[in-house]
Amino acid sequence: MGSGFENLILFGLLSLMLLIGTLLRAKVKLFQDYLVPASIIGGLIGFAIVSTGWLKIGEWQITSSSFNWFLFHAFNISYISLLLTRPRGNQENTSKEVVRGGMWQTLIWTISLPAQALIGGAVIWLYNLATGNSLNEFIGMIVTHGYTQGPGQAYAFGTLWEKGGIADCAVCYTVDPKYPEPGFWARLTGKKNPAPVFTDAYFLDKARQMAALGADMITIKDMSGLIPPRRVATLVRLFKKNLSVPVDFHTHCTPGYGLASVLSAIVAGVDVVDTNCWYFAGGTGAPAIELVHVFCKKLGIDTGVNMEAVAKINSQLREIRKELNQSVFGTEKPEPKPFNPLTDELPAEIETLFDKAIEAAQRDDEAATIDLCRKIEAYFGFPAPNELVQKAEIPGGMYSNMVAQLKQLKAEEILPRAMELIPSVRLAAGLPPLVTPTSQIVGAQAVNCALDEKAGRPMYTNKSSQFVGLVKGEYGHTPVKIDPEFRFKICGVREETPYDTSKYKMQPNPELPEAGGVKLAADEKEVLLLELFPMVAKTFLTEQKKKAYEASKPAEPKAEAPQPAAAKPQAAITGHVVTAPLPGRILSIDVKAGDTVKAGQEVLVLEAMKMENSIATDYAGKVKQILVEVGENVATDAVLMEIE
C-alpha cells in the first residue's frame, strides 16, 4: 500500500464521503439537532462500505488496512496542526491571568483528549466485533477529533455552508474621543491624554481573529460614517496584505465622507462596497449605487450589477421613500434629481468632477477627494454634510433615530446638548463602539443627561437599565477600563460584574384575549424577536395579532361610539410624590398601594427612547396611591405615585 495512484483514489473517496456527509447533514434534521459533524456522518458511511468489500478497482480492493494507513497519517498531520495554531491573546490580560488560563486549558485538554480517544477506540472495537472487520482502533480517535473544536462552532458555520451562505464578519470602525488639551497645571504635573485605542493594529487584530474562526469575508463597518478616505484606504491595503478572504466596506454619508471614502476604498483594492439605491442614498444612508457605478465604469471595473434592474427597483422605492418621509418626519423632504447612469448624460463639468475625484483618490489627496465628491452629491441634490454628527462622532442612523424620538417626546430643543454630551458619556462607559445596541444605549443616556441638566438635576440622576448593565459589565469587556467610582455611582458596585446567565428569565409569552386567545409569540421567530426587543416586539406582535383576529371575524353592524370612561377618582395628594423624569410609557409597576418602600427603591419602569428607565423613590414610607397604569403614556414631571 502507498502508491501515488492508490493514495489519490483514497483521497478522492474520502472527499466524496465528506461531501455525502455534508449533503445528508443538510437534509436530515436529526443530524443538525444533535450537532453531528459532516465528517462523522461521512466517515461512518465509509466504514460501512469498506466492511462490505464493494470498493474494488480491477484486482485492487480498498480494504480497511488501506484506510488505516491513509487516515493514520492524515490524523497525525491534523493533530500537529493544533500545535501550530498561534493563540490569540487579550491585551487586557495580565501575565498571571494568561498563565492561569493556560494551565486550566492544558488540564482540560489533558483529561478530555485521552477520554475521547478511549471512547472512540471502544466504538471501533465494537464495530469490528459486530462486523468481523479489522479496523485499527486508533482510528477511533479521529471520530472524537471532529468534535474537539466545539460542535456549536461547527454547527454555526456548517449551517451557513449548507444553505449556500457565507460568514461575513464585521470589524466595527470607531474612533477615539477628542480629549481636551491638557491645561497648564496638567502639563506641569506630567498628565497626558490616554493613548489611542482604535489604531490600525487594533482593527487588523480583530479581523485576523475573525478570519481564524472561519470568516469567509471581513467587512470594515463604518456605522458612524466617520472614516475619512485616507484611513479607509490604509485599512483596505492592510487587510488585503494580511488576510486571504475578501474585504468589504460599509459606510454612511451623514458627516460628508461616504462617497469619497467608498471611492478611495475602490482605488485601494477593496472587493465589495455597500451602497443604497438612489432615493435611499446619501444623508444617513450609504452612497448611491448609481454614482459608484459611474466611478467603477471610469476605472474599468465591471461590478456585475444589473443596473436596468436597479432602475426598476428604484422607481418603486421612490414612492416608499415618500411614505416614510410623511410617517417619520411628517413632511415632504427634498429628494435628489432623478438619474439613471445607463440613459442619462452627465454635463461636461460634472463628468470632470468625477475624473478629478478619481485622480485625487489615486494620489491619496484626501481633502480634494472629499471636496470633489461633495460637489458631485450637491449637484444631484443629496443632503449636505451634517457637521453636528461629525463633531459628535456618532452613527448617522443613531442621529436620525434620536431626532425622530425626541420629536415624539416633544423635546427637540435638547438635541444639540445631547449631541455634545455623547463623547463624554461614551468615555465614561468605557468607549464602547457606537454600533447597535451600544450606540443606542449611549445616545439615550446622553439624552437623559441633557434632560437632567434641563431639570436642574445632577447628570446620571436618570439612567436606563441598559446603561446600568453596560457600565456594570453585563455586555462584556469595554475597550478601556471603566472608573470603579463611576461604576459604583451608576451600578452600586466597583468591580466589573458579568451578566449571570443562570438568573435569566425568558420574556413572558401570555395569551391575548383581545386577539382570540392566541399566544403573543406563536413561533420560534417571534419568540426570538420578543427576547431581543421585548419592548418594541410586545407592542408590535400584540397589534399584529389583534389585526389578524379582527380580520378573521365576520363583519358586524357598526355599534354606537363608546362613551368616554369616567376619570378614575383619586385622593388629594398630601405626601411625597414620584414623578416622571422624562416623557415615556409605563412598562411595569413594581409596588402596590399599601406597600412599604425604602428611599432609592425602584418602584416602576418607564420606557423612553426605546430604553428601560428604572424610576426610584427618593422617599421612604408607604405607597398611598398609584396614579398611572401599565401602558399609559406620561409627560415629563407627571405624578406617578404618592408616598406617605
Secondary structure, DSSP 8 states (H G I E B T S, - for coil): ---HHHHHHHHHHHHHHHHHHHHHHHH-HHHHHTT--HHHHHHHHHHHHHHHT--EETTEE--HHHHHHHHHHHHHHHHHHHHTS-----TT--HHHHHHHHHHHHHHHHHHHHHHHHHHHHHHHHHHHHH-----GGGHHHHHHTTTT-HHHHHHHHHHHHTT---EEEEE-----------HHHHHTT------SS-HHHHHHHHHHHHHTT-SEEEEE-TTS---HHHHHHHHHHHHHH-SS-EEEE---TTS-HHHHHHHHHHHT-SEE--B-GGG-STTS--BHHHHHHHHHHTT------HHHHHHHHHHHHHHHHHHIIIIISS---------TTT----HHHHHHHHHHHHHHHTT-HHHHHHHHHHHHHHHT-----HHHHHHT--HHHHHHHHHHHHHTT-GGGHHHHHHHHHHHHHHTT---SSTTHHHHHHHHHHHHHHHHHTT--TTSS-BHHHHHHHHTTT---SS---HHHHHHHHS-SS-----GGG-------EEGGGTTEESS-SHHHHHHHHHSHHHHHHHHHHHHHHHHHHHS---------------------SEEEE-SS-EEEEEE---TT-EE-TT-EEEEEEETTEEEEEE-SS-EEEEEE---TT-EE-TT-EEEEE-
